[in-house]
Amino acid sequence: MKNHLSAISPRNLRRAGSTLLQAAALALAVALAIPAIAADAARAVKSRIAPVYPEIARRLRIEGVVKVEATVDPDGKVSDVRTISGNHALAPSAEDAVRKWRFLPAPDQSTVIVEINFSL
């Protein structure tokens, strides 16, 4: 009987090692990026205001998620809001609601991504 390990050529071994090294480098890059993303998203919400469902969107049965980027000052007040993605009929209502939100105070200004789900 032939040993299966003897069938592995040095070329295949180098290729497998190279692939493993690339995977490890990718895993390290992702692990280092996650805390940076989570740092801004970790700002806790103190009070939320629910968005008003736009009447035209209700009549047309438009549903979906609107993703909004909010700039929060150190006191927890939302100073700026902009829509990142979502239906244009729902976006103004989502922005208006998030402008009224309050966050817990923090040492610095931060940017928070908020997803508002509109469903009938």
Secondary structure by P-SEA (a helix, b strand, c coil): cccccccccaaaaaaaaaaaaaaaaaaaaaaaaaaaaaccccccccbbbbbcccaaaaaabbbbbbbbbbbbcccccccbbbbccccccaaaaaaaaaaabbbccccccbbbbbbbbbcc
